[in-house]
Amino acid sequence: MVTVYTISIIFTVILLLIIIELVKRNYLKEKYSLFWIFFGILLILFALFPQFTYRLSIALGIKYPPAVLFFLGLLFLIVYNLHLTVMLSQQLERLTRVIQEISILKEFYKEMKEKRRKE
């Protein structure tokens, strides 16, 4: 009989294999893959040892223990989304700074070019 725990293990193993393949092909940097790998291993451990899931469900007041796996997945996605939003904000700041510097350099270049023509 296929249980929620078995399905969780299968999907997590597939996810881990996809992550490893993405790292091999340089589509995903190692530092970002570590977070995904850590979470995948954590999900596998929860699925392999249902007693941890059961205890956590009691502590959280969740009546259906396998729902803890989905709760952890949702929590992970929310935290990771926040992390990506912070990174995006930082990248936009850097991009704005670079655009401003390029504009200044272009203007300086035009001025220097004008000076040379006049000489």
Secondary structure, DSSP 8 states (H G I E B T S, - for coil): ---HHHHHHHHHHHHHHHHHHHHHTTSS-HHHHHHHHHHHHHHHHHHH-HHHHHHHHHHHT-SSTTHHHHHHHHHHHHHHHHHHHHHHHHHHHHHHHHHHHHHHHHHHHHHHHHHHHH-
